[in-house]
Amino acid sequence: MRSVVSSRIRGLSGYTPGEQPPAGARIIKLNTNENPYPASPKVARAVEAAVGRLHLYPEPLSDGVRRRAAALYGVTPENVLVGNGSDEILALCFKACCADGGRIAFSTPTYSLYRTLAEIAGVEVVEASTFDGHVPAALLGATANITFLCTPNSPLGYEIAADEVESVAERAQGLVVVDEAYVDFGGSTALALIAKHANLLVLRTLSKSFSLAGARIGLGFAEPALIGELAKVKDSYNVSRLAQAVGEAALEDPDWMRQNVARVIATRERVASELRAMGFRVPESSANFVWMDCSSLGGRAVYEALRRRGILVRFFDAPGLTDGVRVSIGTDEDMTRFLAAVADVSRSR
């Protein structure tokens, strides 16, 4: 039967999320950078209050979330765009900036969704490899509709200094997206730069530090003119009433988030130290995960060996990444079991 889907889309692999084990599985899940601690108690109360109003459409622009985010981050509501996760805002960038084709640029390794969205949109990709926080010269010189800077980087955990972000924004002819999904875990933010650079968009998510991966709430920060253009291409009611209620409640309680973040950071440093003591190379991380270089064993072999022991980590079958695994930071108990499993895998080799 003749396919009704375009040949280009049929040829795509699509984005592959981290494995989600079935409910009730006895698995330690350290593969998708979720926060191991629950969201603020205010969130549950907000959900209960919102349930009685689900027969009504939500606010089209999520105005309550915009006001809360503006108050917390020191901007105006007009500087804020709310999305169904920051992934939706990434997709909006393609709709707004690559509607007529074009080119995007990013350094690798990085968040693989950038490439997936580029393939869906049918735009050219310019990439330059780097394994530290320095922006490659090839990226600075690229002529692109969109340049992506993931800081702290996923999957390696390094951050890009604010002066390098600004250098990209000054030289770029197109949009510069600074993806700060993990910034609350130790990175420096580029938020102050949006007032200076009309082509700069800073992305945040409530999935990681605010413990709301299941709610899907993303925030974009930029000058009002850019926010207005991106809002033109979003769905009419892109964020549900429940998600908006959850987002407002979480943003009202940043102290709860900071308390959870401090716990994750302390555990991250302990895990990194103990892995190094076992002989693994673990770069400094500003995120809620660590990169574990296990080249002596092989990334896939370690991933599979840990999976057999009931622990999921993330293996990337991609250039420059096959010698390691990314390990999300769980509770102290989870990470103690993870470290014991790693020691067992090392001994068995």
N, C-alpha and C positions, 0 to 999 in steps of 0.2 A: 504494500500500500504506500502511495506517495505521501511523504511527510508534509505537514502544513507548517512545520517549524523551519526557519531559515537554516541554510547549511552552516553558517557561521556559528549559530547557537548550538546546533547539533554537534559541532566539533569541540565545544568547550567541555572542560572537566567540571567546572563549577567550584565554589568554595567548599572545603571540607572542614566542618567544625570538629572539635575534639570529641572523642567517643563519650557517649552518654549511657552509662550502664542502666539496666532496668531497675525500676523502683524496688527497693528491698534487697538489692544485691549487696553482699558483704564485701564492698570494695572501698579502698581509700582512694579518693578521687583527687589527684593532683595534676590534672591535665588541662584545665580550662580557666585557670586564674580566677576562680571564684573566691569570694571572701568566706572563710570558714565560720565566721561569727554572724549572728542574726542582726537584722536591721533594727533601728530604733523602735522601742515599744510604741511610739507615736504612730508608726506606720500601720500597725494592726488596727488601732483605733480609727485611723483615717479610712481604711478599707471598709470597716463596719459602717461608718457614717455615709460612705459613698454608695453602698449597695442599694439603698433605697431610692437612688436617683439614676439608676442605670437605664430607665426608660427615656432619658433625655440625652441628646447629643452632648459631647464635651465641648469645652471652649476651643474654637478652631486654632488659636495660636497658643493655647496653654498659658493664658495670661497669669494665673496664680503661680505657676511654676516659674515663669519669667520674673515675676516680682520677687519671689523668694531667692532665686539665683542671683538676681541683681543686688539685692541687699547683702547677700553673703559674700559676693565676689567684688563688690565695689564698682559696679557699672550701672547703667540704666536698663530698664526692661527692654528698651528698643535695641539694646546691644545683644539680646539673647534670642536664640532660636531653639525650640524644643523639638526633639525628634524621637521616633520609635527606636530608641537606642542610637548611639553615635553612628552606627552602621547606616542608618537611614540618611543621616546628614551627609555622610560620604557619598551616598548614591545621589542625593540632591545636587551635590557639587558637579557631578558628571552631567546631570540633566541641564544645569544652568550654564556650565562653562564648556561643555563638549557636545552641545546639541548639533553642531555642524562638523563633527569630527575633531581632529587635532591630535594633541600629544600630551602625555603626562610624564612626570619624572619622579623618581624616588631612589634612595640608596637601599641596597640589599646587604644582608637579610633584613626583612621587615614584615609587617602585617600583610599576609598574602591576599587579603581582600582587595587591596588597591589594584593588583594585577587582574583579579577576577572581574572587577567592575570595569576596568579598561577593556577587557576582552568582550564583555557584554555590550559595551558602548561602541566597540569597533575602532578604538583610538590607539595610536602608536604609544609604545612604552620606551622611555629612556631610563636606564638604570646604571648605577655605579656602585661598586662593592666597597664596603667599609665595615670594620669590626670594632670601631671605637666611636667616640663622640664627635669626631671631626667630619664636617660635611665635605664630601669629595669635590674637587675642583670641577669635575665634569658636570656635577649637579648644579653648581653655581652658574655655569655657563650655558646650561640647557635652555632652549626656548620652548616653553611648555605652557599649555593652558592651565594646568594644575601641577604644583610641586608639593609632594607630601614629605613631611618630617615627623617621624614617630619618635617621641621623646617623653619619658623613657622608652627605649626601643624594645619592641617585642620581636624576637624572643631572647635577646641578649642582655637586656636590662640597663644598658648605658644611657646617659642623658646627653643632649646636645646643649651646649652653653648658649645663653640668651644672646650674646653678641654674634654667634654664628647664625642663629635664627634670624636676627635682624639683618645680617649681611645678605641672606637669601631673599628676604622680603624687599630689600632695597634694590636688588639686581633683577628680580623676577619680573617678567612682563605679564604674567598671569596670576592666578590665585595661588597663595601659599597656605596650605593646611597644616597646622601644627597639632598633631594627634597626641593629646595628653591624657590618655585613658588611665595611666598609672601614676600620674604626677603626685598624688597625695602620699605615695609611699616613699618619697624622698627626692623627687625631681624638682627642678626650678621651672616656674611657669613663664610663658610669654604673654600672659594676659595684659600686662601694662603696655605692650607694643601695639595693641589694636587701635589705640587712639592716634598712633603715629603713622600707621600703614593701612591704607584703605583696602589693600589686597590681601590682608591677613585674616585668617579664620582659625580660632583656637577651639579645639574639640575637647569636651569632657564627657564622662559617662558616670552614671550613678551605679553601674553594675559592680564595680570593683570596691572602691573604698567605702561606699555607702551600703554595700551588701544587698544590692537590688538587681542582680543579674536576671532574675525571673520577671522583673517588671518592665524592662526595656525602656529606659529613659536616657536620652542623650542630650547634651547641651552644646550649642555652638555660640561662640562669642566673636563679634566683629562690629565694625562701624554700622550704624543703622541702615545706610543705603545698601550695603551688601546683604544684611539680614533680610531686607525687604525683597531683594531679587531672589534669594534662595527660597523665601516663603512662597513665591509665585508658583514654584514647581512641586511643592509638597502636596500630599493628599488633603482633601478638605478637612477631615478630622483624623489627623495622623496619630494622635496620642489618645488612648482611651481615657474615659472618665476615671476609672480605677487607677490607671498609671499616673494620671495627673494628681490625684489625691495622695498617692503614695509619694510622689516626688516632692510635693509641697511639704508633707510631714517630715520626710528625711532631711530636707534642706533647712527645716526649722530646728534641727537637732544636730548641728555639726560636732558638738562635743562628744556625742555617742560615736560618731564616725571616727573622730580623732583617737578615741580610746581604743577602738578596734584596730585602727591602723598602727598604733604604737605596739600593740600585741603582735601583730604580723611582722613588723620590722624587727622586733626583738627575736622572734623565732627565726626569721630569715638570717640574721647575723649568726645565730647559733648553728643553724644548719650549714651555712657556708663554711664556717670555721671547722666544723667536724668533717665535712667532706674534704676540705683541703688537708686536714690531718690524715685522712685515708689515702692521700696522694692524687686526688682529683683536682684539676684546675677549675676554679669557680671565679669568674670575673665579678668585680663589684657590681651590685645591682641596686637600682633606685626604684624597683618595682615590687610587686607582691609575688615574685618568682625568682628563681636563680637558674642560670644556665650551667649545666654540669657537663664539662668536657670529659668524655670517657673514651678517648681515642684508642687507648690501649685495649679496650674491650669491644668498642663499636657501639654507636648509639642504638641501632636497631636491636642488637643482642641484649643490651641493658634494658631497653624498653620491654622486650619480650620476657626477659627473666623476671623483672619486677611484676609484670602483668600476671605471670604464673603464681606469684606470691600474693596476689590480691591488691596490687598497687598500680594505679594508672598514672603515667607521666606522658609527656608529649614528645613524640619522635617526628622529625620533619625530614622527609625524603627529598631534600632540596640541596643545591650546591652550597657548600660551606657549612652545612648543618648536620651532616650524617654521622659525625663523630661525637655527637652529644645529644642530650635530652633537656627539655625545659621542665622544671619542677615547680609547680605552684606551691605556695606556702599554706599548709593546713594548720590545724590545732597543734599544740605541743605534743599531744599524745600521737596524733597522726604522723608527725615528723620523726618522733622517736622510733616508731615502727618502720618508717621509711628508711631511716639511717641503719637500723638493724638489718633490714632486707638488703640494702646496698652492701653492707659488710659481708653478708652471707653470699651475695652474688660474686663479690671480689674473691672470697676464699674459694668458691667453687670453680673459679677459672684458673 
